[in-house]
């Protein structure tokens, strides 16, 4: 589960990154508004933690531009100013939640979990390709109407492929989406997971081209 962290305070950013990774999140940490907007435009995240006071482009500008481009990544805004006017401005700009520095880490993590749960319930429809379907909110996979047991990584990889059905997904994209940069990933980990998925869903469900990637058809 990947999180975008946007914080220009090096000490706070470093401690937040370590805390999030300790709780099994993959974290992309950037320290200015331009980099934040580029990351939101180019990559998919479960949520973003976005400071308002940033160099190059402030967090409210980043948020407004992202929402204008139909980027729906849930966002928790961080600010040092505890004023109702700035809270209203942040929420009106498209933020999903708001926290004032200094904040309690456990509360931030709880709000992040709640935000991700709401997102899954709100914008995660049933995915269906051929006779296989995924219910992302319920974390259930069915083939021809029958539930198929999955490990967490099998579920995540299948969901990624079905979200991008009809397009090849490279091995590097899969590893980026499923593992944090600090995680040591065996060279054949993806191949083993694909093999297990094919055993459960049928050998022809996931197609592959050597050197290109993996795909499921719509």
VEXLUM-506299 format. One line per field, with one value per residue (C-alpha): residue number from 1; residue in three letters; x, y, z. Coordinates in nm, 2 decimals. Layout:
<pts>
nr	c(NUM:...) $
rest	c(ALA:...) $
X	c(X:...) $
Y	c(Y:...) $
Z	c(Z:...) $
</pts>
This chain:
<pts>
nr	c(1:2:3:4:5:6:7:8:9:10:11:12:13:14:15:16:17:18:19:20:21:22:23:24:25:26:27:28:29:30:31:32:33:34:35:36:37:38:39:40:41:42:43:44:45:46:47:48:49:50:51:52:53:54:55:56:57:58:59:60:61:62:63:64:65:66:67:68:69:70:71:72:73:74:75:76:77:78:79:80:81:82:83:84:85:86:87:88:89:90:91:92:93:94:95:96:97:98:99:100:101:102:103:104:105:106:107:108:109:110:111:112:113:114:115:116:117:118:119:120:121:122:123:124:125:126:127:128:129:130:131:132:133:134:135:136:137:138:139:140:141:142:143:144:145:146:147:148:149:150:151:152:153:154:155:156:157:158:159:160:161:162:163:164:165:166:167:168:169:170:171:172:173:174:175:176:177:178:179:180:181:182:183:184:185:186:187:188:189:190:191:192:193:194:195:196:197:198:199:200:201:202:203:204:205:206:207:208:209:210:211:212:213:214:215:216:217:218) $
rest	c(UNK:UNK:UNK:UNK:UNK:UNK:UNK:UNK:UNK:UNK:UNK:UNK:UNK:UNK:UNK:UNK:UNK:UNK:UNK:UNK:UNK:UNK:UNK:UNK:UNK:UNK:UNK:UNK:UNK:UNK:UNK:UNK:UNK:UNK:UNK:UNK:UNK:UNK:UNK:UNK:UNK:UNK:UNK:UNK:UNK:UNK:UNK:UNK:UNK:UNK:UNK:UNK:UNK:UNK:UNK:UNK:UNK:UNK:UNK:UNK:UNK:UNK:UNK:UNK:UNK:UNK:UNK:UNK:UNK:UNK:UNK:UNK:UNK:UNK:UNK:UNK:UNK:UNK:UNK:UNK:UNK:UNK:UNK:UNK:UNK:UNK:UNK:UNK:UNK:UNK:UNK:UNK:UNK:UNK:UNK:UNK:UNK:UNK:UNK:UNK:UNK:UNK:UNK:UNK:UNK:UNK:UNK:UNK:UNK:UNK:UNK:UNK:UNK:UNK:UNK:UNK:UNK:UNK:UNK:UNK:UNK:UNK:UNK:UNK:UNK:UNK:UNK:UNK:UNK:UNK:UNK:UNK:UNK:UNK:UNK:UNK:UNK:UNK:UNK:UNK:UNK:UNK:UNK:UNK:UNK:UNK:UNK:UNK:UNK:UNK:UNK:UNK:UNK:UNK:UNK:UNK:UNK:UNK:UNK:UNK:UNK:UNK:UNK:UNK:UNK:UNK:UNK:UNK:UNK:UNK:UNK:UNK:UNK:UNK:UNK:UNK:UNK:UNK:UNK:UNK:UNK:UNK:UNK:UNK:UNK:UNK:UNK:UNK:UNK:UNK:UNK:UNK:UNK:UNK:UNK:UNK:UNK:UNK:UNK:UNK:UNK:UNK:UNK:UNK:UNK:UNK:UNK:UNK:UNK:UNK:UNK:UNK:UNK:UNK:UNK:UNK:UNK:UNK) $
X	c(0.00:0.18:0.15:0.28:0.44:0.50:0.69:0.98:1.09:1.37:1.34:0.97:0.96:1.22:1.04:0.71:0.85:1.01:0.68:0.47:0.71:0.71:0.33:0.39:0.32:0.54:0.63:0.74:0.87:0.91:0.99:0.84:0.51:0.63:0.76:0.43:0.22:0.43:0.41:0.03:0.01:0.24:0.18:-0.10:-0.12:-0.37:-0.34:-0.13:-0.01:0.04:0.20:0.06:0.37:0.60:0.87:0.80:0.42:0.22:0.01:-0.32:-0.21:-0.10:-0.43:-0.64:-0.44:-0.47:-0.84:-0.88:-0.71:-0.96:-0.69:-0.89:-0.61:-0.73:-0.54:-0.46:-0.34:-0.08:-0.03:0.12:-0.16:-0.47:-0.72:-1.07:-1.03:-0.73:-0.92:-1.21:-0.99:-0.81:-1.13:-1.28:-0.97:-1.04:-0.87:-1.03:-0.89:-0.68:-0.43:-0.25:0.12:0.23:0.01:-0.01:0.14:-0.11:-0.40:-0.24:-0.21:-0.57:-0.70:-0.50:-0.65:-1.00:-0.93:-0.82:-1.12:-1.35:-1.18:-1.21:-1.58:-1.64:-1.44:-1.35:-1.62:-1.63:-1.36:-1.44:-1.24:-1.37:-1.51:-1.29:-1.41:-1.26:-1.45:-1.18:-1.37:-1.45:-1.11:-1.28:-1.19:-1.44:-1.40:-1.72:-1.90:-1.69:-1.46:-1.09:-0.86:-0.57:-0.26:-0.23:0.04:-0.16:-0.47:-0.27:-0.10:-0.43:-0.60:-0.33:-0.35:-0.73:-0.73:-0.51:-0.69:-0.60:-0.26:0.07:0.22:0.59:0.77:0.93:0.59:0.45:0.74:0.71:0.34:0.37:0.69:0.86:1.20:1.38:1.22:1.46:1.27:1.39:1.44:1.17:0.91:0.68:0.71:0.62:0.31:0.20:0.25:0.03:-0.24:-0.25:-0.29:-0.59:-0.75:-0.65:-0.33:-0.46:-0.61:-0.28:-0.09:0.27:0.53:0.90:1.05:0.72:0.51:0.18:-0.18:-0.53:-0.79:-1.11) $
Y	c(0.00:0.31:0.66:0.99:1.20:1.56:1.74:1.98:1.96:1.70:1.59:1.55:1.39:1.14:1.04:1.01:0.80:0.56:0.54:0.47:0.20:0.04:0.00:-0.17:0.13:0.19:0.56:0.80:1.11:1.44:1.78:2.04:2.12:2.06:1.71:1.64:1.73:1.53:1.23:1.25:1.29:1.00:0.74:0.58:0.61:0.49:0.83:1.14:1.33:1.68:1.98:2.32:2.52:2.39:2.55:2.61:2.55:2.53:2.24:2.41:2.48:2.12:2.00:2.23:2.14:1.76:1.78:1.99:1.70:1.45:1.30:1.15:1.03:1.09:1.37:1.46:1.82:1.92:2.28:2.47:2.72:2.63:2.86:2.78:2.99:2.77:2.45:2.56:2.66:2.33:2.12:2.34:2.27:1.90:1.77:1.47:1.54:1.80:1.79:2.07:2.04:1.93:1.62:1.28:1.01:0.74:0.98:1.04:0.67:0.61:0.89:0.75:0.40:0.55:0.75:0.44:0.24:0.51:0.53:0.15:0.16:0.47:0.43:0.06:-0.10:-0.47:-0.55:-0.82:-0.98:-1.29:-1.51:-1.37:-1.08:-0.90:-0.71:-0.47:-0.36:-0.71:-0.84:-1.13:-1.30:-1.52:-1.74:-1.84:-1.73:-1.94:-1.77:-1.84:-1.81:-1.56:-1.45:-1.08:-1.04:-1.26:-1.04:-0.72:-0.84:-0.96:-0.64:-0.44:-0.64:-0.62:-0.25:-0.22:-0.49:-0.49:-0.34:-0.51:-0.43:-0.46:-0.66:-0.34:-0.17:-0.46:-0.46:-0.08:-0.11:-0.40:-0.34:-0.04:0.06:-0.07:-0.42:-0.69:-0.86:-1.20:-1.19:-1.46:-1.33:-1.19:-1.50:-1.72:-1.51:-1.52:-1.90:-1.94:-1.71:-1.91:-2.23:-2.08:-1.90:-2.10:-2.09:-1.87:-1.60:-1.41:-1.36:-1.27:-1.16:-1.20:-0.86:-0.68:-0.79:-0.94:-0.87:-0.99:-0.93:-0.74) $
Z	c(0.00:-0.12:0.04:-0.09:0.18:0.10:0.38:0.34:0.71:0.69:1.05:1.05:0.70:0.80:1.12:0.94:0.67:0.92:1.12:0.81:0.69:1.03:0.98:0.64:0.41:0.11:0.12:-0.15:0.02:-0.17:-0.03:-0.26:-0.44:-0.79:-0.71:-0.53:-0.82:-1.06:-0.84:-0.82:-1.20:-1.28:-1.00:-0.81:-0.43:-0.17:0.00:0.04:0.34:0.21:0.40:0.31:0.34:0.07:-0.16:-0.53:-0.50:-0.18:-0.08:-0.15:-0.51:-0.55:-0.42:-0.64:-0.96:-0.88:-0.83:-1.15:-1.33:-1.17:-0.95:-0.66:-0.43:-0.07:0.10:0.46:0.48:0.74:0.86:1.15:1.15:1.35:1.20:1.09:0.77:0.65:0.74:0.53:0.25:0.26:0.27:-0.01:-0.22:-0.21:0.11:0.28:0.63:0.81:1.09:1.28:1.38:1.62:1.60:1.76:1.54:1.65:1.55:1.21:1.15:1.26:1.03:0.75:0.80:0.81:0.50:0.31:0.43:0.31:-0.02:-0.08:0.01:-0.21:-0.53:-0.54:-0.76:-0.83:-1.09:-1.35:-1.62:-1.80:-1.53:-1.25:-1.02:-0.73:-0.46:-0.33:-0.03:0.09:-0.02:-0.20:-0.53:-0.72:-1.02:-1.19:-0.87:-0.64:-0.38:-0.44:-0.14:-0.19:0.00:0.06:-0.22:-0.46:-0.40:-0.45:-0.77:-0.92:-0.83:-1.00:-1.32:-1.32:-1.26:-1.57:-1.77:-2.14:-2.08:-2.00:-1.66:-1.63:-1.35:-1.23:-1.20:-1.01:-0.76:-0.72:-0.65:-0.40:-0.21:-0.05:-0.19:0.12:0.09:-0.05:-0.33:-0.46:-0.84:-0.90:-0.64:-0.91:-1.12:-0.83:-0.74:-1.10:-1.11:-0.80:-0.95:-1.27:-1.07:-0.89:-1.18:-1.48:-1.69:-1.96:-1.74:-1.70:-2.03:-2.05:-2.30:-2.20:-2.15:-2.17:-1.88:-1.77:-1.86:-1.81:-2.08:-2.03) $
</pts>
